[in-house]
Amino acid sequence: MASITQILTTLAWFVTIAVALPAGKAPRTVNAPSCPGANTTARVYASALYTLFPDEPQEASQPVSDFHVQYNNQTGLNIQQAVVFGKFPKEATGCAFGWAQDDAVNGVLVAGGDGLLTGRQLTGFPNVTQGVSAAAVKPFDTVGSEREFHPDFTSWDREINATYHTSGPGKITCSEDIYLIFEKAPTTNGNVFLKKTEGAGLFIEYMC
């Protein structure tokens, strides 16, 4: 199994590649706890992402900007992420997970192997003062498999133009703050990395 040092070195390599590319120029929806107009939707983008190492459950991570989930069934490398979204208006309904990606020139989306992920809503979130670990998140990861949703990043890194996708309507309960955890099922190899820019990132779409 890869050591934490090796994992962090790999993460640093991804970041080095990402920052070497120009920033995306696609327009970005402003985070605001307000209701959109009738028959329209609004988005709240992720405010914080925390990298989790289930095989090193006490390893606490500080917030990061980029989305990275991975599992390798040969080495046992397992990287999850917990994601924070907020604030939402109290009237919000129809909350659904989605992601936006830049065009191939300005963005970085890697979907190696099987890009099908599993997402679940957390019932709360731990104190983040000293970072967030897998062990700290576990008490809040209590929903059953019937509430899971499965965003599929497979092959979307081949897109030339900027685009977006939504997944999981009916699986996420709207609240003032929404917390999600993402993982790769330990059955097939997969690696998903999405660089956050002005036009790319994870979001929750909602209406009122």
C-alpha positions as CSV (number, residue, x, y, z in Angstrom):
1,M,0.0,0.0,0.0
2,A,1.2,3.5,-0.8
3,S,2.5,5.6,2.1
4,I,0.9,9.0,3.0
5,T,4.2,10.6,1.8
6,Q,3.8,9.0,-1.6
7,I,0.1,10.0,-1.8
8,L,0.9,13.6,-0.9
9,T,3.6,13.6,-3.5
10,T,1.1,12.5,-6.1
11,L,-1.3,15.2,-5.1
12,A,1.4,17.8,-5.4
13,W,2.1,16.5,-8.9
14,F,-1.5,17.1,-9.9
15,V,-1.5,20.6,-8.6
16,T,1.8,21.4,-10.4
17,I,0.3,20.4,-13.7
18,A,-3.0,22.2,-13.0
19,V,-1.5,25.6,-12.0
20,A,0.7,25.5,-15.1
21,L,-2.4,25.9,-17.3
22,P,-4.2,29.2,-17.9
23,A,-7.3,29.9,-15.7
24,G,-10.7,29.2,-17.2
25,K,-12.8,32.1,-18.4
26,A,-16.3,30.6,-18.3
27,P,-18.8,32.6,-16.3
28,R,-19.4,31.3,-12.7
29,T,-22.6,31.5,-10.8
30,V,-22.2,33.6,-7.7
31,N,-22.8,31.8,-4.3
32,A,-25.8,33.5,-2.7
33,P,-28.5,32.3,-0.4
34,S,-31.3,33.6,-2.5
35,C,-34.2,32.2,-4.5
36,P,-34.0,32.2,-8.3
37,G,-36.9,33.4,-10.4
38,A,-39.9,31.2,-11.1
39,N,-39.2,28.0,-13.0
40,T,-35.5,28.5,-12.9
41,T,-32.6,27.0,-10.9
42,A,-29.6,28.5,-9.1
43,R,-26.3,27.0,-8.0
44,V,-24.1,27.1,-4.9
45,Y,-20.5,26.0,-5.5
46,A,-18.5,24.1,-3.0
47,S,-16.9,26.3,-0.3
48,A,-14.5,23.7,1.0
49,L,-13.2,20.2,0.1
50,Y,-11.3,17.9,2.5
51,T,-9.2,15.0,1.3
52,L,-9.8,11.8,3.4
53,F,-7.6,8.7,3.7
54,P,-9.8,5.8,5.0
55,D,-6.7,3.6,5.5
56,E,-5.2,6.4,7.6
57,P,-8.3,7.5,9.4
58,Q,-6.6,9.9,11.9
59,E,-4.8,11.7,9.1
60,A,-6.3,15.2,9.1
61,S,-6.3,17.4,6.0
62,Q,-6.8,21.1,5.6
63,P,-9.2,22.4,2.9
64,V,-8.2,22.1,-0.7
65,S,-9.6,23.7,-3.9
66,D,-9.6,20.8,-6.2
67,F,-11.7,17.6,-6.4
68,H,-9.8,14.3,-6.3
69,V,-11.2,10.8,-5.6
70,Q,-9.3,7.7,-6.4
71,Y,-9.2,3.9,-5.8
72,N,-6.7,1.3,-7.0
73,N,-7.5,-2.3,-6.3
74,Q,-3.9,-3.4,-6.8
75,T,-2.1,-1.0,-4.5
76,G,-5.0,-0.3,-2.2
77,L,-4.7,3.5,-2.6
78,N,-8.0,4.9,-1.4
79,I,-8.7,8.7,-1.5
80,Q,-12.2,10.1,-0.6
81,Q,-13.3,13.7,-0.3
82,A,-15.8,15.4,2.0
83,V,-17.4,18.6,0.4
84,V,-19.1,21.5,2.0
85,F,-21.8,23.6,0.3
86,G,-23.6,26.6,1.7
87,K,-25.5,28.8,2.3
88,F,-28.9,27.9,0.9
89,P,-32.2,29.8,1.3
90,K,-34.6,28.1,3.6
91,E,-37.1,27.8,0.7
92,A,-34.7,25.7,-1.4
93,T,-36.0,22.5,-2.9
94,G,-34.9,20.0,-5.5
95,C,-31.3,20.0,-4.5
96,A,-29.1,18.0,-6.9
97,F,-25.3,17.5,-7.2
98,G,-23.5,18.6,-10.3
99,W,-20.1,19.7,-11.7
100,A,-19.0,22.2,-14.3
101,Q,-15.9,21.7,-16.4
102,D,-13.9,24.1,-18.5
103,D,-13.0,23.6,-22.1
104,A,-10.0,21.4,-22.9
105,V,-7.7,24.4,-23.4
106,N,-8.2,26.1,-20.1
107,G,-9.4,23.3,-17.8
108,V,-8.1,20.2,-16.1
109,L,-10.4,17.2,-15.8
110,V,-8.8,13.7,-15.4
111,A,-11.1,10.7,-15.5
112,G,-8.7,7.7,-15.5
113,G,-10.1,4.2,-15.6
114,D,-13.6,3.9,-14.2
115,G,-14.9,7.3,-13.4
116,L,-18.2,6.2,-11.7
117,L,-18.2,7.5,-8.1
118,T,-20.5,7.1,-5.1
119,G,-21.8,10.1,-3.3
120,R,-23.8,10.4,0.0
121,Q,-25.1,13.2,2.1
122,L,-23.6,13.6,5.5
123,T,-25.8,14.3,8.5
124,G,-23.4,17.0,9.8
125,F,-19.8,17.9,9.8
126,P,-16.9,17.8,12.3
127,N,-15.0,20.8,13.7
128,V,-12.5,21.9,11.0
129,T,-10.1,23.8,13.3
130,Q,-7.4,21.1,13.2
131,G,-8.3,19.8,9.8
132,V,-10.7,17.0,8.9
133,S,-10.0,13.2,9.0
134,A,-11.9,10.1,7.8
135,A,-12.4,9.2,11.5
136,A,-14.0,12.6,12.2
137,V,-16.3,12.3,9.3
138,K,-17.4,8.7,9.9
139,P,-20.0,9.5,12.6
140,F,-21.9,11.7,10.1
141,D,-21.8,9.1,7.3
142,T,-24.9,7.2,8.3
143,V,-27.3,7.2,5.3
144,G,-28.2,3.9,3.6
145,S,-27.4,2.8,0.1
146,E,-30.9,3.8,-1.0
147,R,-29.8,7.5,-0.6
148,E,-26.6,7.2,-2.6
149,F,-26.1,8.8,-6.0
150,H,-23.5,7.9,-8.6
151,P,-22.0,10.7,-10.7
152,D,-20.1,9.3,-13.7
153,F,-17.1,11.2,-14.9
154,T,-16.0,8.4,-17.3
155,S,-14.9,9.9,-20.7
156,W,-16.0,13.4,-19.9
157,D,-12.3,14.4,-19.9
158,R,-12.4,13.9,-23.7
159,E,-14.8,16.9,-24.1
160,I,-13.5,19.9,-26.1
161,N,-16.0,22.5,-25.0
162,A,-17.0,23.6,-21.5
163,T,-20.0,21.8,-20.2
164,Y,-21.8,20.8,-16.9
165,H,-23.7,17.8,-15.5
166,T,-26.1,17.1,-12.7
167,S,-26.6,13.9,-10.8
168,G,-28.6,12.8,-7.8
169,P,-31.9,14.6,-7.8
170,G,-34.1,13.2,-5.0
171,K,-31.1,11.9,-3.1
172,I,-30.1,15.2,-1.4
173,T,-32.1,16.9,1.3
174,C,-32.0,20.7,1.0
175,S,-30.8,22.5,4.1
176,E,-28.9,25.7,5.0
177,D,-25.6,23.8,4.6
178,I,-25.1,20.6,2.7
179,Y,-22.3,18.2,3.3
180,L,-21.4,15.3,0.9
181,I,-18.8,12.5,0.8
182,F,-17.5,11.0,-2.4
183,E,-15.7,7.7,-2.9
184,K,-14.7,5.2,-5.6
185,A,-16.2,1.8,-5.0
186,P,-13.4,-0.8,-4.2
187,T,-14.2,-2.9,-7.2
188,T,-12.5,-1.2,-10.1
189,N,-9.6,1.2,-10.6
190,G,-10.5,4.8,-11.1
191,N,-9.1,8.3,-10.6
192,V,-11.0,11.5,-10.9
193,F,-9.4,15.0,-10.6
194,L,-11.2,18.3,-11.4
195,K,-9.3,21.5,-11.1
196,K,-11.3,24.4,-9.6
197,T,-11.3,27.6,-11.7
198,E,-13.6,30.5,-12.3
199,G,-15.8,28.3,-14.5
200,A,-15.2,24.8,-13.1
201,G,-16.1,23.1,-9.9
202,L,-18.7,21.1,-7.9
203,F,-22.1,22.6,-7.2
204,I,-25.5,22.0,-5.8
205,E,-28.4,23.1,-8.0
206,Y,-31.7,24.1,-6.5
207,M,-35.0,25.9,-7.0
208,C,-37.5,27.5,-4.7
